[in-house]
Amino acid sequence: MNIKSIITCVALMAATLTSTAQTKHTFALGDSSFVLDGKPFQMISGEMHCARIPKEYWRDRMRMAKAMGLNTVGTYIFWNAHEEKQGKYDFSGNNNIAEFIKTAQQEGLWVVLRPSPYACAEWEFGGYPSWLLKDSTVKVRSKDPRFIDAYKKYIAQLAKQLVPLQITHGGNIVMVQIENEYGSYSDDKSYMDLNRKIFREAGFDGILFTCDGADQMPKGYLPGYLPAVNGLDDPAAVKQLINKYHNNKGPYYIAEWYPGWFDHWGEKHAHTDAAADAAKLEKILAAGISINMYMFHGGTTRGFMNGANMNRTEPYAPHVSSYDYDAPLDESGNPTEKFIKFREVIAKHLPAGKQLPPVPAKKAVMAINDIKLTAYSSVFDNLPKPVEAQKTMTFEALDQAYGFLLYRTQISKGGLLKLDALRDYAQVYINGKKVAVLDRRLKQDSVLLKNVPANAVLDILTENNGRINYGPYLTDNTHGITKQVTLAGEVVSNWKMYRLPFESLAGFKFSAKNISNDLPALYKGTFTLDSVADTYLDMRGFGKGFVFLNGHNLGKYWNIGPQQTIYIPSVWLKKGKNDICVFDQLKNGHTTISSLKAPILDQNPATK
């Protein structure tokens, strides 16, 4: 090719890119449907969250969405993923929400943005950062000026990432949700309008909407803005409800339709019938109603970011790390029976002449047998410098968001040991011997100590099992021992507190001597691979803890189930040497670990 041809080619490419960049669509609310570029548009959407999917798989999951027939992606944004430390913002790597949305645009998908900043979503503290709890007088989800100031600063940073990606600016974000299911929490319309104002001032100039459950919509909707409904799938009821709160007109949008559900530790795995769900979907689409499936693909809640439920009639219930959700696309991105049946339904509602792309092949899987765990570290032998105080302090008071906190003191008598307002899980040791496990799920907070020698060391290892993400206790979410410790009715004082956030494994010293006592420990190994594929760590021989693989915190495991495996995406494995480290607080003496070709998400072998 000569220089003239090259110049011509470059000019043509530049012209094409300029033309593409200048393509501007319009999106509006019609009386009965959404209107895209002046034509009726039925939104067939599915929820996915960038933080729950490895960045390397975002495009694959979106292509799967297209293959099922979706034209839109709904996505929550988690404040605590982007501002874990106050004033320090992270929009890189798996937190690169702008790239997630641009990838959707490249794959021909519109986006419904749900930045709230309260998300629920079975996510730690509903997406709020834990530092909002450090001052116990600050009230989140209210007009408290201190909360609003932090909220505005965060939204201003988020706006820098996302305002240019709105459809009004040539992007693919068609709508932005303000707040989230607010009617289930309160009914302050002035607070809702303040949310609207914050988003408008930040530059979100497109369509804003709210969403609530049917019974909560009267409290949660904002007059003048589209009220979408969650959890209602009777077409006539959907239209009647939205008409009532939107000037007797649509468009009609189900912001969360549930063809699946989440799991709690110690409970049965959720499952819904694919054929029954497909029949519901057919009725909804036939009625011209737009829909967002929650979830289309759930992925995995990595690290310590799972949330929990609790209300006035049901006890504390933390969520598992797997966010499979019994969704059309499973945890590892493979199509399920629901995917196939939903695809068949959606295909009947496509515009004339349009066909769905073929369904991509299932991902390759592998099993890895007998990975040797050859180095060991007792956590109590690797404690950091403590904070000393007369009274116990919370995670938040110690500027710790997640993980574990060890409380240590000395006692010289027995009696009833009571941890007042324990959040959420504790193991009690006397002179290094475990004497009790206390679990908030089971409303356990005390143990009778007997035969305690003089000057005995009392250790209480507490774990944040996940802050509440939904319900009336959202604002009461401090963690650790949140009030006091009493022994035989007297307050125990003179505490040393050791922060164990496990942000990494730096600082832990390992040896070749295995762990044979009751103390929590780390078990480390290496293994070599000639090729990589998706796989599932088999945790059935372990107790309770988490796993690091090649620097990634894969998430939690707990032998009470129902989740018994941890999904490992192939992109987090390496050809050659791989490093794995398992933390176990309940069982000891581990020497091997293996992985399977399929997940186990539905076993509850333990009784507690």
N, C-alpha and C positions, 0 to 999 in steps of 0.2 A: 504494500500500500504506500503511495507517495504522500508527501507532506500535505498537498492540497486535499487529498482524500481524507487524511487524518483530521485536518481542520474542519472539513465539512461534516465529518462524523461527530466530532466533539460539539459542533454548533447545533446539530440536530438533537443530540442528547440533552444539551443545555436547554434547548427550546421545549423539549418534551417535559423535562423536570419542572421548568417554569410554568408550563401549562397545567401540569398536575398540581403544583403548589397553589395555583390561582383558582383551581376548581373549588367553588364554594356552594355548599348545599344549604337548604333551609329546612327547619323543623318547627312545627307548630302544633297547637292543640286544636283539633276539630271538635265538632259537637258530639261525634260518636267514635272517632278514631284519631290517632295521630296523623299528621300530614307531613310527608317528606317530599320536598321539592314540588309542592303543590298537589301531590297525589296521596290518597289514603294509604297508611302504612300500619300493618299489624306487626307489632314488635313480638318476636319469638326469641326470648332471651334466656340465658343461663348464667348463674352466679359462679364466679371463680375469684380467688384472692391471690395476688402475686406473692404474698409472704408465705403461702402454703404450698407453692409449686416451685421447684428449682428453676431458676431463671433460664437455664439451658432448655427447659421443656415448655416454656410459655408458648412458643409458636406451634409446637406439636399439639398442645391442648386446644389451641384456637382452631387449628385445622380439624380437629375432632369435632369441635362445636359446629363448624361449617358442614361437616359430613353428616351430622345429625339433623341439620336443617335450621340451626339457629342463625339469626341475623344480627344479634346484639349480645353483648356481655354485660352483666351487672357486676359491680365490684365494690366491696367495702374497702375503706382505707383505715389503717390502725395507727392512731396518733402515737401510741407507745412504741411502735416499730420505727417511727421517724424521729422521735424526740425522747429517747429513753432517759437521757440526762438533760436536765433543763437547760435550754438555750443552745444545745448541740444537736444539729439536724443532720439526718442521714437519708439521702435519696440515692444511694449507690447500691450496686449488686442486686440482691433480691428485693431491696427496698426501692428500686428504681421504677416508681409507679408511672412516670412519664413514658419510659421505654415500653412498659407493659401495654399502655394504651396505644402507643404508636404501632406496636406489633399487631394489635387488634385491627388498627386501620389498614395496615399493609395486607392483612388477611381478609379484608372486606367486611369487618364487623364494626357496628356502632357500639357505643359504650354508655351505660347509665352509671353515673358516678355517685357513690354513697359515702361521702367523707364525714358526715354527721356533726362533730367528731365522736359522738357515742355510737358504737357499732353493735354491741351485743356479740353475736357471731360465735358464741362459745369461746371467746378470746379473753385473755387475761384482763380483768377490770373493764371488760367491754370496750377495750381500746384506749382507755384513759391511761396516761403515764402514772406510775406509782408515786412520783414526787408530789403530785397534787394532794396526797394524804399526809404529808409531813406535818403541816399545820392542821391540827384536828378541827380547827374552827372554819376552815375553808370548805365550802359546800359545792361539789361539782354538780353539773346539770342544773344550774340555777343562775340568777342574776348577780350572785356574789361578785363584786368588782375584781377580786383577786383571781377568781376562776376565769372570768370574762377576759381579763388582760392576757392571761396565758393562752387562752383559746384564740384570741385575735392574732397574737404573735405567730402561733402555729399555722393558722389559716393563711396568713400573709405569706409564709414560706411555702405552703402547699400551692398557693395561687401562682407563685412564680413558676412552678413546675407545670401546672395544669390549665391555667387560663388560656394560653395559646392553643390548647388542644380542643377547645370547645368548637362546636359546629359553627358558632357565630364568628369564629376566627379561622375557619378553614379546616378545623379538626373533626374528630369523630365522636366527641362527647355530646350527646343529644339532650341529656337532662342531668340535673344535680339535685340530690335529695338533701333536704335540711332536717336536722335532728333524725331520730329513728325510733318509731314506735313510742313516741312520747306519751301518748294517751294511756299506756300501761303504767306510767310512772307518775304523771301529774297532769295539770290542766291549765297552766299559766300561759294564756295567749300572748301576753306581753313578752314572756321569755321566748316563745316561738317566733314572734316578730323580730326580736333582737337577733336571733339566729339568721333570719332572712336578711336583716340589715348588714350583719357581719359578712355574709357571703357576697352581697351586692357591692359593698365597699371594697372587698378584696378583688373584685373584677369578674366575678361569675355572673355574666350578663345574659345567660340563656334561660331556659325554662327551669324553674325550681318546683319541687313537689314534696309532699310528705307521705309517709306510709304508716299505717296502724292496723292492728287487728280489728275485725268488724265491730266488736263491742267497745273498743277503745277509741274508735274514730271520732266520736263527738268531743272527746277531751283533747285529742292529738292533732286534729286538722287545723290548718291556718286559712281563714276565710280569704278567698280570692286566688288560692293556689290549688293545683290538682291534688286531691286526696286519693292516693293509691291504697289498696287494701291488701293485707297479708292473711294467708291461711283460709281464705274463702274461695271455693271453687264451683259454687252453684251460679251459673251465668245470670239468671234472673235476679238473684240476691245481690250479686256484684253490681249490676247496673242500677238496681233500686237504691243501694247504699250510696254509690258515688253520685247519683242524681241528687240525692237528699242534701249532700254537703258540697255540691259544685254547681249550684244554680240550675238544677234539673237538666244537666247535660254531662257528657263524657269529656274526653275519651276515657275508656274503661281499661284499667290497668291493675293486674294482680302483681304487686311488687315482690311478693314471696309466695310461691306455690310450692308445697312440700311433697315431692315424690320420694321422700326418705326422711331420716331423722338422725339426731346425734346420739352418742353413747356416753353414759356415766361409768366410772369405775365401780365394779361390784354389781352392776346390773346387766340385764340381758342385752344382746346386740339388737339394735333397731332394724326392722325389715318391713317393707311394704310390698304389696302385690303388683307386679309389673303390668299385668293385663288390666287390673282395676285402675291403675294410674293412667294407663294409655286411654282407657275409656273416658276418664275425666278430662284428659287433655283434648280429646276429640270434641267434647261438648264445648269446652272453652273456646277453642279455635273456630269451631263452626258458628259460634255466637259473635265472632268478630272481636273478641276481647284480646288485648295484649297481655303478655305473661312473662314473668321472670321465674325460672325454676331455681329454687333454693334447695339443694345445690345441683348444678350440672356436673361439676367436678369439685370435690372438697379438698383433696390432697391431704397434707399432714400438718398438724400443729407442732412445729419443731421447738426444741429447747424447752423452756419453762413457761410457754405462752398459752397454755390451756386455761380456760376460765372455769366457772362453777355456777351452779344454780342453788338458790335457797329462797324459800318464802316462809310465810307465817305458819303454814301447815306441813311443809315438807322440809326435811333436814338438809344440811349442806351436802352437795353432790358434785364433786369435781369431774370434769370431762376428760376422756381419754385423749391420747396424742393423735391417734388415727382420726382423720376427718373424712373417712370414706363416705359416710352419710347415707350409705345404701343408694348412692347417686347413679345416674345413667352412665357416667364415666367413673370407673372405680379409682381407688386411692393412687394406683400407679399409672392411671391414664388409659386403661383398656376398656373397650365397650362392653357393657353388660346386656342382659336380656332387656332391661328398660331402654337402653340406648336403641336397640334394634326396633322395639315396638314403638317408641316415640318417633323414630325416624320414619316409620311406615305411616304414622298419623300425620306428621308434618308434610310428608311428600304429597298427600292428598290436598293440601291447602297452599301449594306453591302456585305462583302465577303461571299462566298457560305457557308451555314451551320450556319452562325452567326445570332442570334436573339437579339432583343432589350429587355432589362429588362422591366417588367411591370411599368406602370406609377403610382407613389405613389398617395395615396388619397389626396384630397384637405385638407388644414389645417382647424382645427376647428376655428369658429369665435364666437364672443359674442357681445352683445350690453350692454352698461352700461348707465342706465337712471339717469338723474338728480343728478349728483355729486354736492354736495353743496360747493360753494365757500364762505367761512366764515371769511377769514382774508384778509386784504387789506393794501397795501403799496403804497403811492404816491412817485414816483421816485424823484421828486424835493425836497421832505422832507428828502431824504436819500442820499444826494450828498456826494461824497468823497472830500478830500482836493483838491482844484483846483491848476492848474498851471497858473501863471499870466504872461502876456506878452503884449507888446504894440500891436502887430499884431496877427491875428489868426494863429494858427499852425495846421498842418495836423495830421491825425491819426498817420502816420508813424513818424513824428517828435516827437510825444509824446509816441513813442514805444507802440502803440496800433494797433492790427491787425484788429479786427472785432468789431461789435456791434455799439455803439452809442457814440457821443461826444457832450456835451452841451457847447455852447459858451454863455457867459453872460457879459453884460456891461450895462451902463446907457446912456440914450439919453434924450434930452429935446426939441426935435422938430420933426415934421413930414416930409414927403417927400418920394421920391422913395427909398426904401431900396433894394439894389442889392447885392446878394451873388455871387461874381465873381468866376466862375468855381466851382459850388456846386457839390459835389459828395456824396450821390446821391439823398437824400431825406431829407427834412427839415420841421420842424414845428416851426412857429414863434409866440412868445408870448410877449405881453406887460403887465407888472404887473400881470402875471399869467393868462392872458386871451388870448386864441388862436386867432390870426388874419389872419393866412395864412398857407397853406400847399404847399410846392414847390417840384416838382417832376422832376428829370432829364429826365425821360422817355418822359415827355411832354414838355421838353425844358423850364421849368419854373425856374426862378432864381431871381424874384423880386416881390415886393408888395408895393403898395402905402399906407403909414401910415398916418392916419388922427387923429386929436384931441389927440395928444400925450402930456401928462402932463410933467411938469418939473421933472427931475431926475427919469424918468420912467425906470424900469428894463426891458431890452431887452434880451430875452432868445431865442436862436436858437438851437433846438435839431436836430442834423444831424445824419443820419444813413448810414452806408456802406451797400448798397443793393446788393453788389456783385461786385468784381473787374472784369474787362473785361478779358475774357479767350481766345479770338480769334480775330485776325484782326490787322489792322494797329495801333491801339491805345494801344496795349499790354504794351508798355513801358511807357505810360502816364496814370498811374494808382494810383496816390496818392489820398487820400480820406479826406473828411471833407470839410471845406471851404478852397480851395487850393490856392486862391490868396488873395482876400481882401473883406471887406464889405464896401460899401459906402451908405451914406444917403444924399439925395439931392445933389449928386455929390461930397460929401466930404468923405474922408476915416474915418471910425470909428475905434477908438483905445481903449486901456485900457481894455483888455479882461481877464476874468477868464474862464478857460477851465476845464471841469469836465469829466474825463474819465469814461465811462460806458461800459466796454467790456462784461459784463454779462457772464464771464467765469463760475460763479456760482451765487447763490443768497445770499451768505454770506454777512452779514453787513446790510441787509435790515430789518427794523423793521416793524412789522405788527400790526394792531389793528382791532377791531371789527367794526369800522366805515367805511362804504362803501364810494366809490369815486363818487362824484357828479359833479366835475368840469371837465374842458377840459384837465387836465394834465395827462400825461402817468402814468400808474399804474400797479401794480402786484396784481393778484387775486389768493388766495391760498385756497386749500381745501384738505380734506382727504376722502378716501373711502375704504371700506372693501370688499374683494372678497373671496368667498369660493373655486373658481376654476379660472383658467386663460385660455385665448385663444386670438388669434389675434383680434384686433378691430381697429376702425377708429374714431378719435375724430372729432366731428361735429363742425366746426368753423363758420358756417353760421351766427350766431348771434354776431360774434365778428368783429373787424375792421382790425387791422394790428399788427403783433407782432410775438411772438414765445412762445413755451410751454416747461416747464421742467416737467418731470415725473420721480420720484424716482431717481433724480440726473442726468438723461439723458436730454440733450437739443434735443428735438424731431425735431426741424426745424421750419421754418417760415410758417405763414399763411397770407393771404391778401384777403380781401373781393372782390377784382376785379376779382378773379379767374384766370384760370379755376379750379385750385385746391381748394376744399372747405373742405377737410378732411386731417387729419394727421394720417398716419399709425403707430399703436402701435404694435410691435411684442409681442407675449405672454411672451417671455423670459424677457421682461423688466417690466412685471407686477408681483405682488407677491400675494400669498395666504395670506390673512390677510390685514394689513393696507398698503395703497398706498398714496403717496403724489403727488399732482399736483399743478402747479403754472403757470398761464397764464399772459403774459405781453401783454397789449393792449395800443397802443399809439393813437388810433382814437376814440374808444367808451368807455363808462364808465358804472358803475352801475351793473356789472355782478354779478349774484348770483348763477347760475348753469351752468353746462356744461354736455353734454352727448356724448356717442359714438355710432357708427352704426356698422352693420354687413358687410357693403360694402362701398367701397370708392366712393367719388364724385370728379371726376377729370376733368369734362367737363361743368362747369357752370360759366358763366360770368354775374352775375346779376347787377353789378355796371357799370356805364358808364365811370368811370375814375379809 
